[in-house]
Amino acid sequence: MILGSGDIGMIMARWLTLEGARVEAVVEVLPYVGGLIRNEVQCVHDFDIPLFLEHTVTRVQGERNVWRG
């Protein structure tokens, strides 16, 4: 999970996916993407990574569970 939809966050989501990691989502507290639309399309949408706007991580428990609030 990537917290924040700035350019670096979206590029890291793509890079991690290309390296074999499973990125569950990009989560952004604002109602809009913080980075360039080009990066939203090429890094998130093209790799079918879910994008949750107006959400944040409220708790991380253990190694596998993350709750979105």
PDB file of N, CA, C and O in Angstrom, chain B, residues numbered from 101:
ATOM      1  N   MET B 101       0.846  -1.156   0.000  1.00  0.00           N
ATOM      2  CA  MET B 101       0.000   0.000   0.000  1.00  0.00           C
ATOM      3  C   MET B 101       0.897   1.226   0.000  1.00  0.00           C
ATOM      4  O   MET B 101       1.881   1.295   0.737  1.00  0.00           O
ATOM      5  N   ILE B 102       0.546   2.180  -0.828  1.00  0.00           N
ATOM      6  CA  ILE B 102       1.267   3.449  -0.907  1.00  0.00           C
ATOM      7  C   ILE B 102       0.356   4.518  -0.332  1.00  0.00           C
ATOM      8  O   ILE B 102      -0.781   4.677  -0.777  1.00  0.00           O
ATOM      9  N   LEU B 103       0.848   5.244   0.646  1.00  0.00           N
ATOM     10  CA  LEU B 103       0.080   6.322   1.258  1.00  0.00           C
ATOM     11  C   LEU B 103       0.539   7.638   0.651  1.00  0.00           C
ATOM     12  O   LEU B 103       1.668   8.077   0.873  1.00  0.00           O
ATOM     13  N   GLY B 104      -0.347   8.265  -0.120  1.00  0.00           N
ATOM     14  CA  GLY B 104      -0.038   9.524  -0.792  1.00  0.00           C
ATOM     15  C   GLY B 104       0.033   9.335  -2.291  1.00  0.00           C
ATOM     16  O   GLY B 104       0.659   8.395  -2.780  1.00  0.00           O
ATOM     17  N   SER B 105      -0.616  10.238  -3.024  1.00  0.00           N
ATOM     18  CA  SER B 105      -0.678  10.115  -4.480  1.00  0.00           C
ATOM     19  C   SER B 105       0.155  11.175  -5.178  1.00  0.00           C
ATOM     20  O   SER B 105      -0.166  11.582  -6.295  1.00  0.00           O
ATOM     21  N   GLY B 106       1.221  11.627  -4.532  1.00  0.00           N
ATOM     22  CA  GLY B 106       2.155  12.509  -5.218  1.00  0.00           C
ATOM     23  C   GLY B 106       2.893  11.729  -6.288  1.00  0.00           C
ATOM     24  O   GLY B 106       2.767  10.508  -6.382  1.00  0.00           O
ATOM     25  N   ASP B 107       3.663  12.440  -7.092  1.00  0.00           N
ATOM     26  CA  ASP B 107       4.384  11.777  -8.179  1.00  0.00           C
ATOM     27  C   ASP B 107       5.281  10.655  -7.675  1.00  0.00           C
ATOM     28  O   ASP B 107       5.317   9.583  -8.279  1.00  0.00           O
ATOM     29  N   ILE B 108       6.002  10.876  -6.588  1.00  0.00           N
ATOM     30  CA  ILE B 108       6.907   9.848  -6.076  1.00  0.00           C
ATOM     31  C   ILE B 108       6.130   8.611  -5.636  1.00  0.00           C
ATOM     32  O   ILE B 108       6.547   7.489  -5.922  1.00  0.00           O
ATOM     33  N   GLY B 109       5.014   8.797  -4.949  1.00  0.00           N
ATOM     34  CA  GLY B 109       4.210   7.663  -4.517  1.00  0.00           C
ATOM     35  C   GLY B 109       3.688   6.839  -5.679  1.00  0.00           C
ATOM     36  O   GLY B 109       3.738   5.610  -5.650  1.00  0.00           O
ATOM     37  N   MET B 110       3.186   7.518  -6.703  1.00  0.00           N
ATOM     38  CA  MET B 110       2.651   6.785  -7.858  1.00  0.00           C
ATOM     39  C   MET B 110       3.758   6.093  -8.642  1.00  0.00           C
ATOM     40  O   MET B 110       3.576   4.969  -9.110  1.00  0.00           O
ATOM     41  N   ILE B 111       4.900   6.754  -8.791  1.00  0.00           N
ATOM     42  CA  ILE B 111       6.026   6.132  -9.493  1.00  0.00           C
ATOM     43  C   ILE B 111       6.531   4.924  -8.712  1.00  0.00           C
ATOM     44  O   ILE B 111       6.875   3.903  -9.307  1.00  0.00           O
ATOM     45  N   MET B 112       6.579   5.030  -7.384  1.00  0.00           N
ATOM     46  CA  MET B 112       6.996   3.891  -6.560  1.00  0.00           C
ATOM     47  C   MET B 112       6.008   2.729  -6.667  1.00  0.00           C
ATOM     48  O   MET B 112       6.417   1.568  -6.660  1.00  0.00           O
ATOM     49  N   ALA B 113       4.723   3.029  -6.765  1.00  0.00           N
ATOM     50  CA  ALA B 113       3.727   1.966  -6.939  1.00  0.00           C
ATOM     51  C   ALA B 113       4.008   1.194  -8.220  1.00  0.00           C
ATOM     52  O   ALA B 113       3.951  -0.035  -8.233  1.00  0.00           O
ATOM     53  N   ARG B 114       4.308   1.910  -9.289  1.00  0.00           N
ATOM     54  CA  ARG B 114       4.627   1.246 -10.565  1.00  0.00           C
ATOM     55  C   ARG B 114       5.916   0.454 -10.444  1.00  0.00           C
ATOM     56  O   ARG B 114       5.975  -0.700 -10.868  1.00  0.00           O
ATOM     57  N   TRP B 115       6.958   1.062  -9.868  1.00  0.00           N
ATOM     58  CA  TRP B 115       8.257   0.411  -9.748  1.00  0.00           C
ATOM     59  C   TRP B 115       8.156  -0.866  -8.923  1.00  0.00           C
ATOM     60  O   TRP B 115       8.703  -1.900  -9.306  1.00  0.00           O
ATOM     61  N   LEU B 116       7.458  -0.798  -7.793  1.00  0.00           N
ATOM     62  CA  LEU B 116       7.288  -1.986  -6.959  1.00  0.00           C
ATOM     63  C   LEU B 116       6.554  -3.092  -7.710  1.00  0.00           C
ATOM     64  O   LEU B 116       6.903  -4.267  -7.596  1.00  0.00           O
ATOM     65  N   THR B 117       5.534  -2.711  -8.480  1.00  0.00           N
ATOM     66  CA  THR B 117       4.790  -3.683  -9.281  1.00  0.00           C
ATOM     67  C   THR B 117       5.704  -4.336 -10.311  1.00  0.00           C
ATOM     68  O   THR B 117       5.679  -5.555 -10.485  1.00  0.00           O
ATOM     69  N   LEU B 118       6.504  -3.534 -10.988  1.00  0.00           N
ATOM     70  CA  LEU B 118       7.430  -4.077 -11.981  1.00  0.00           C
ATOM     71  C   LEU B 118       8.473  -4.990 -11.346  1.00  0.00           C
ATOM     72  O   LEU B 118       8.967  -5.906 -12.003  1.00  0.00           O
ATOM     73  N   GLU B 119       8.812  -4.760 -10.097  1.00  0.00           N
ATOM     74  CA  GLU B 119       9.790  -5.582  -9.381  1.00  0.00           C
ATOM     75  C   GLU B 119       9.164  -6.837  -8.770  1.00  0.00           C
ATOM     76  O   GLU B 119       9.862  -7.652  -8.168  1.00  0.00           O
ATOM     77  N   GLY B 120       7.840  -6.988  -8.930  1.00  0.00           N
ATOM     78  CA  GLY B 120       7.187  -8.209  -8.483  1.00  0.00           C
ATOM     79  C   GLY B 120       6.369  -8.087  -7.212  1.00  0.00           C
ATOM     80  O   GLY B 120       5.760  -9.066  -6.779  1.00  0.00           O
ATOM     81  N   ALA B 121       6.339  -6.909  -6.605  1.00  0.00           N
ATOM     82  CA  ALA B 121       5.523  -6.717  -5.403  1.00  0.00           C
ATOM     83  C   ALA B 121       4.060  -6.537  -5.803  1.00  0.00           C
ATOM     84  O   ALA B 121       3.753  -6.124  -6.921  1.00  0.00           O
ATOM     85  N   ARG B 122       3.182  -6.849  -4.886  1.00  0.00           N
ATOM     86  CA  ARG B 122       1.754  -6.615  -5.135  1.00  0.00           C
ATOM     87  C   ARG B 122       1.351  -5.355  -4.373  1.00  0.00           C
ATOM     88  O   ARG B 122       1.260  -5.371  -3.145  1.00  0.00           O
ATOM     89  N   VAL B 123       1.111  -4.273  -5.094  1.00  0.00           N
ATOM     90  CA  VAL B 123       0.674  -3.023  -4.487  1.00  0.00           C
ATOM     91  C   VAL B 123      -0.845  -3.079  -4.389  1.00  0.00           C
ATOM     92  O   VAL B 123      -1.538  -3.080  -5.405  1.00  0.00           O
ATOM     93  N   GLU B 124      -1.352  -3.126  -3.180  1.00  0.00           N
ATOM     94  CA  GLU B 124      -2.794  -3.272  -2.958  1.00  0.00           C
ATOM     95  C   GLU B 124      -3.566  -2.022  -3.342  1.00  0.00           C
ATOM     96  O   GLU B 124      -4.689  -2.116  -3.837  1.00  0.00           O
ATOM     97  N   ALA B 125      -2.970  -0.834  -3.118  1.00  0.00           N
ATOM     98  CA  ALA B 125      -3.679   0.406  -3.424  1.00  0.00           C
ATOM     99  C   ALA B 125      -2.755   1.596  -3.233  1.00  0.00           C
ATOM    100  O   ALA B 125      -1.745   1.523  -2.533  1.00  0.00           O
ATOM    101  N   VAL B 126      -3.130   2.687  -3.872  1.00  0.00           N
ATOM    102  CA  VAL B 126      -2.573   4.006  -3.577  1.00  0.00           C
ATOM    103  C   VAL B 126      -3.687   4.746  -2.855  1.00  0.00           C
ATOM    104  O   VAL B 126      -4.806   4.835  -3.361  1.00  0.00           O
ATOM    105  N   VAL B 127      -3.387   5.274  -1.679  1.00  0.00           N
ATOM    106  CA  VAL B 127      -4.394   5.886  -0.819  1.00  0.00           C
ATOM    107  C   VAL B 127      -4.055   7.368  -0.648  1.00  0.00           C
ATOM    108  O   VAL B 127      -2.921   7.714  -0.318  1.00  0.00           O
ATOM    109  N   GLU B 128      -5.038   8.238  -0.872  1.00  0.00           N
ATOM    110  CA  GLU B 128      -4.850   9.683  -0.783  1.00  0.00           C
ATOM    111  C   GLU B 128      -5.938  10.300   0.082  1.00  0.00           C
ATOM    112  O   GLU B 128      -7.123  10.041  -0.127  1.00  0.00           O
ATOM    113  N   VAL B 129      -5.543  11.112   1.050  1.00  0.00           N
ATOM    114  CA  VAL B 129      -6.503  11.751   1.949  1.00  0.00           C
ATOM    115  C   VAL B 129      -7.285  12.873   1.250  1.00  0.00           C
ATOM    116  O   VAL B 129      -8.416  13.167   1.637  1.00  0.00           O
ATOM    117  N   LEU B 130      -6.705  13.486   0.244  1.00  0.00           N
ATOM    118  CA  LEU B 130      -7.379  14.574  -0.479  1.00  0.00           C
ATOM    119  C   LEU B 130      -8.389  14.020  -1.486  1.00  0.00           C
ATOM    120  O   LEU B 130      -8.333  12.837  -1.822  1.00  0.00           O
ATOM    121  N   PRO B 131      -9.304  14.848  -1.967  1.00  0.00           N
ATOM    122  CA  PRO B 131     -10.289  14.385  -2.949  1.00  0.00           C
ATOM    123  C   PRO B 131      -9.756  14.380  -4.387  1.00  0.00           C
ATOM    124  O   PRO B 131     -10.520  14.174  -5.330  1.00  0.00           O
ATOM    125  N   TYR B 132      -8.467  14.603  -4.554  1.00  0.00           N
ATOM    126  CA  TYR B 132      -7.852  14.626  -5.876  1.00  0.00           C
ATOM    127  C   TYR B 132      -6.433  14.078  -5.774  1.00  0.00           C
ATOM    128  O   TYR B 132      -5.847  14.037  -4.692  1.00  0.00           O
ATOM    129  N   VAL B 133      -5.895  13.661  -6.906  1.00  0.00           N
ATOM    130  CA  VAL B 133      -4.540  13.121  -6.967  1.00  0.00           C
ATOM    131  C   VAL B 133      -3.547  14.260  -6.768  1.00  0.00           C
ATOM    132  O   VAL B 133      -3.730  15.354  -7.302  1.00  0.00           O
ATOM    133  N   GLY B 134      -2.490  13.994  -5.992  1.00  0.00           N
ATOM    134  CA  GLY B 134      -1.508  15.028  -5.700  1.00  0.00           C
ATOM    135  C   GLY B 134      -0.448  15.209  -6.768  1.00  0.00           C
ATOM    136  O   GLY B 134       0.244  16.227  -6.775  1.00  0.00           O
ATOM    137  N   GLY B 135      -0.301  14.258  -7.662  1.00  0.00           N
ATOM    138  CA  GLY B 135       0.738  14.328  -8.692  1.00  0.00           C
ATOM    139  C   GLY B 135       0.151  14.620 -10.063  1.00  0.00           C
ATOM    140  O   GLY B 135      -1.020  14.972 -10.203  1.00  0.00           O
ATOM    141  N   LEU B 136       0.995  14.465 -11.059  1.00  0.00           N
ATOM    142  CA  LEU B 136       0.593  14.710 -12.438  1.00  0.00           C
ATOM    143  C   LEU B 136      -0.416  13.666 -12.916  1.00  0.00           C
ATOM    144  O   LEU B 136      -0.337  12.495 -12.546  1.00  0.00           O
ATOM    145  N   ILE B 137      -1.350  14.102 -13.731  1.00  0.00           N
ATOM    146  CA  ILE B 137      -2.344  13.183 -14.308  1.00  0.00           C
ATOM    147  C   ILE B 137      -1.630  12.104 -15.120  1.00  0.00           C
ATOM    148  O   ILE B 137      -2.055  10.949 -15.119  1.00  0.00           O
ATOM    149  N   ARG B 138      -0.560  12.464 -15.805  1.00  0.00           N
ATOM    150  CA  ARG B 138       0.211  11.496 -16.593  1.00  0.00           C
ATOM    151  C   ARG B 138       0.681  10.346 -15.706  1.00  0.00           C
ATOM    152  O   ARG B 138       0.598   9.184 -16.104  1.00  0.00           O
ATOM    153  N   ASN B 139       1.174  10.659 -14.511  1.00  0.00           N
ATOM    154  CA  ASN B 139       1.631   9.603 -13.606  1.00  0.00           C
ATOM    155  C   ASN B 139       0.459   8.793 -13.058  1.00  0.00           C
ATOM    156  O   ASN B 139       0.593   7.591 -12.832  1.00  0.00           O
ATOM    157  N   GLU B 140      -0.675   9.431 -12.846  1.00  0.00           N
ATOM    158  CA  GLU B 140      -1.864   8.688 -12.413  1.00  0.00           C
ATOM    159  C   GLU B 140      -2.224   7.633 -13.456  1.00  0.00           C
ATOM    160  O   GLU B 140      -2.513   6.486 -13.114  1.00  0.00           O
ATOM    161  N   VAL B 141      -2.205   8.023 -14.726  1.00  0.00           N
ATOM    162  CA  VAL B 141      -2.579   7.102 -15.799  1.00  0.00           C
ATOM    163  C   VAL B 141      -1.514   6.033 -16.000  1.00  0.00           C
ATOM    164  O   VAL B 141      -1.827   4.843 -16.010  1.00  0.00           O
ATOM    165  N   GLN B 142      -0.255   6.447 -16.159  1.00  0.00           N
ATOM    166  CA  GLN B 142       0.813   5.512 -16.509  1.00  0.00           C
ATOM    167  C   GLN B 142       1.250   4.626 -15.345  1.00  0.00           C
ATOM    168  O   GLN B 142       1.694   3.499 -15.564  1.00  0.00           O
ATOM    169  N   CYS B 143       1.134   5.110 -14.126  1.00  0.00           N
ATOM    170  CA  CYS B 143       1.656   4.362 -12.978  1.00  0.00           C
ATOM    171  C   CYS B 143       0.580   3.636 -12.190  1.00  0.00           C
ATOM    172  O   CYS B 143       0.855   2.597 -11.589  1.00  0.00           O
ATOM    173  N   VAL B 144      -0.631   4.158 -12.179  1.00  0.00           N
ATOM    174  CA  VAL B 144      -1.690   3.569 -11.359  1.00  0.00           C
ATOM    175  C   VAL B 144      -2.714   2.858 -12.237  1.00  0.00           C
ATOM    176  O   VAL B 144      -2.910   1.650 -12.103  1.00  0.00           O
ATOM    177  N   HIS B 145      -3.363   3.591 -13.127  1.00  0.00           N
ATOM    178  CA  HIS B 145      -4.429   2.995 -13.944  1.00  0.00           C
ATOM    179  C   HIS B 145      -3.904   1.921 -14.900  1.00  0.00           C
ATOM    180  O   HIS B 145      -4.514   0.859 -15.032  1.00  0.00           O
ATOM    181  N   ASP B 146      -2.786   2.187 -15.563  1.00  0.00           N
ATOM    182  CA  ASP B 146      -2.252   1.212 -16.525  1.00  0.00           C
ATOM    183  C   ASP B 146      -1.829  -0.099 -15.861  1.00  0.00           C
ATOM    184  O   ASP B 146      -1.764  -1.134 -16.524  1.00  0.00           O
ATOM    185  N   PHE B 147      -1.541  -0.063 -14.555  1.00  0.00           N
ATOM    186  CA  PHE B 147      -1.146  -1.265 -13.829  1.00  0.00           C
ATOM    187  C   PHE B 147      -2.283  -1.808 -12.963  1.00  0.00           C
ATOM    188  O   PHE B 147      -2.073  -2.697 -12.138  1.00  0.00           O
ATOM    189  N   ASP B 148      -3.479  -1.271 -13.155  1.00  0.00           N
ATOM    190  CA  ASP B 148      -4.676  -1.722 -12.424  1.00  0.00           C
ATOM    191  C   ASP B 148      -4.487  -1.687 -10.911  1.00  0.00           C
ATOM    192  O   ASP B 148      -4.944  -2.584 -10.202  1.00  0.00           O
ATOM    193  N   ILE B 149      -3.816  -0.654 -10.420  1.00  0.00           N
ATOM    194  CA  ILE B 149      -3.639  -0.462  -8.981  1.00  0.00           C
ATOM    195  C   ILE B 149      -4.807   0.385  -8.488  1.00  0.00           C
ATOM    196  O   ILE B 149      -5.015   1.486  -8.996  1.00  0.00           O
ATOM    197  N   PRO B 150      -5.568  -0.093  -7.521  1.00  0.00           N
ATOM    198  CA  PRO B 150      -6.694   0.693  -7.010  1.00  0.00           C
ATOM    199  C   PRO B 150      -6.222   2.026  -6.424  1.00  0.00           C
ATOM    200  O   PRO B 150      -5.171   2.101  -5.787  1.00  0.00           O
ATOM    201  N   LEU B 151      -7.010   3.067  -6.649  1.00  0.00           N
ATOM    202  CA  LEU B 151      -6.723   4.400  -6.125  1.00  0.00           C
ATOM    203  C   LEU B 151      -7.905   4.816  -5.252  1.00  0.00           C
ATOM    204  O   LEU B 151      -9.038   4.898  -5.727  1.00  0.00           O
ATOM    205  N   PHE B 152      -7.635   5.075  -3.982  1.00  0.00           N
ATOM    206  CA  PHE B 152      -8.674   5.481  -3.044  1.00  0.00           C
ATOM    207  C   PHE B 152      -8.450   6.931  -2.652  1.00  0.00           C
ATOM    208  O   PHE B 152      -7.506   7.250  -1.930  1.00  0.00           O
ATOM    209  N   LEU B 153      -9.325   7.806  -3.133  1.00  0.00           N
ATOM    210  CA  LEU B 153      -9.271   9.215  -2.761  1.00  0.00           C
ATOM    211  C   LEU B 153     -10.130   9.442  -1.525  1.00  0.00           C
ATOM    212  O   LEU B 153     -11.081   8.700  -1.278  1.00  0.00           O
ATOM    213  N   GLU B 154      -9.794  10.464  -0.755  1.00  0.00           N
ATOM    214  CA  GLU B 154     -10.489  10.797   0.490  1.00  0.00           C
ATOM    215  C   GLU B 154     -10.466   9.624   1.481  1.00  0.00           C
ATOM    216  O   GLU B 154     -11.446   9.363   2.179  1.00  0.00           O
ATOM    217  N   HIS B 155      -9.343   8.936   1.525  1.00  0.00           N
ATOM    218  CA  HIS B 155      -9.114   7.836   2.462  1.00  0.00           C
ATOM    219  C   HIS B 155      -7.743   8.017   3.101  1.00  0.00           C
ATOM    220  O   HIS B 155      -6.903   8.758   2.589  1.00  0.00           O
ATOM    221  N   THR B 156      -7.528   7.352   4.197  1.00  0.00           N
ATOM    222  CA  THR B 156      -6.218   7.304   4.818  1.00  0.00           C
ATOM    223  C   THR B 156      -6.080   5.992   5.567  1.00  0.00           C
ATOM    224  O   THR B 156      -7.069   5.293   5.789  1.00  0.00           O
ATOM    225  N   VAL B 157      -4.879   5.659   5.950  1.00  0.00           N
ATOM    226  CA  VAL B 157      -4.641   4.477   6.763  1.00  0.00           C
ATOM    227  C   VAL B 157      -4.810   4.893   8.216  1.00  0.00           C
ATOM    228  O   VAL B 157      -4.174   5.842   8.674  1.00  0.00           O
ATOM    229  N   THR B 158      -5.662   4.187   8.937  1.00  0.00           N
ATOM    230  CA  THR B 158      -5.921   4.528  10.333  1.00  0.00           C
ATOM    231  C   THR B 158      -5.244   3.571  11.303  1.00  0.00           C
ATOM    232  O   THR B 158      -5.028   3.906  12.468  1.00  0.00           O
ATOM    233  N   ARG B 159      -4.912   2.386  10.822  1.00  0.00           N
ATOM    234  CA  ARG B 159      -4.297   1.407  11.712  1.00  0.00           C
ATOM    235  C   ARG B 159      -3.586   0.348  10.880  1.00  0.00           C
ATOM    236  O   ARG B 159      -4.078  -0.071   9.832  1.00  0.00           O
ATOM    237  N   VAL B 160      -2.448  -0.068  11.350  1.00  0.00           N
ATOM    238  CA  VAL B 160      -1.729  -1.189  10.751  1.00  0.00           C
ATOM    239  C   VAL B 160      -1.527  -2.210  11.859  1.00  0.00           C
ATOM    240  O   VAL B 160      -0.998  -1.891  12.924  1.00  0.00           O
ATOM    241  N   GLN B 161      -1.950  -3.433  11.601  1.00  0.00           N
ATOM    242  CA  GLN B 161      -1.878  -4.470  12.628  1.00  0.00           C
ATOM    243  C   GLN B 161      -1.212  -5.692  12.032  1.00  0.00           C
ATOM    244  O   GLN B 161      -1.622  -6.164  10.972  1.00  0.00           O
ATOM    245  N   GLY B 162      -0.206  -6.204  12.687  1.00  0.00           N
ATOM    246  CA  GLY B 162       0.459  -7.406  12.211  1.00  0.00           C
ATOM    247  C   GLY B 162       1.211  -7.147  10.928  1.00  0.00           C
ATOM    248  O   GLY B 162       1.711  -6.047  10.691  1.00  0.00           O
ATOM    249  N   GLU B 163       1.286  -8.166  10.108  1.00  0.00           N
ATOM    250  CA  GLU B 163       2.044  -8.080   8.871  1.00  0.00           C
ATOM    251  C   GLU B 163       1.174  -8.043   7.617  1.00  0.00           C
ATOM    252  O   GLU B 163       1.671  -7.719   6.538  1.00  0.00           O
ATOM    253  N   ARG B 164      -0.108  -8.366   7.737  1.00  0.00           N
ATOM    254  CA  ARG B 164      -0.929  -8.500   6.535  1.00  0.00           C
ATOM    255  C   ARG B 164      -2.186  -7.632   6.519  1.00  0.00           C
ATOM    256  O   ARG B 164      -2.820  -7.527   5.469  1.00  0.00           O
ATOM    257  N   ASN B 165      -2.568  -7.022   7.602  1.00  0.00           N
ATOM    258  CA  ASN B 165      -3.856  -6.316   7.655  1.00  0.00           C
ATOM    259  C   ASN B 165      -3.688  -4.806   7.729  1.00  0.00           C
ATOM    260  O   ASN B 165      -2.955  -4.283   8.569  1.00  0.00           O
ATOM    261  N   VAL B 166      -4.378  -4.125   6.838  1.00  0.00           N
ATOM    262  CA  VAL B 166      -4.406  -2.661   6.848  1.00  0.00           C
ATOM    263  C   VAL B 166      -5.858  -2.237   6.698  1.00  0.00           C
ATOM    264  O   VAL B 166      -6.571  -2.729   5.823  1.00  0.00           O
ATOM    265  N   TRP B 167      -6.290  -1.320   7.556  1.00  0.00           N
ATOM    266  CA  TRP B 167      -7.656  -0.799   7.480  1.00  0.00           C
ATOM    267  C   TRP B 167      -7.635   0.587   6.878  1.00  0.00           C
ATOM    268  O   TRP B 167      -6.805   1.417   7.250  1.00  0.00           O
ATOM    269  N   ARG B 168      -8.542   0.847   5.947  1.00  0.00           N
ATOM    270  CA  ARG B 168      -8.685   2.186   5.379  1.00  0.00           C
ATOM    271  C   ARG B 168      -9.817   2.884   6.116  1.00  0.00           C
ATOM    272  O   ARG B 168     -10.872   2.298   6.356  1.00  0.00           O
ATOM    273  N   GLY B 169      -9.588   4.135   6.470  1.00  0.00           N
ATOM    274  CA  GLY B 169     -10.615   4.889   7.196  1.00  0.00           C
ATOM    275  C   GLY B 169     -11.121   6.062   6.433  1.00  0.00           C
ATOM    276  O   GLY B 169     -11.987   6.788   6.919  1.00  0.00           O
TER     277      GLY B 169
END
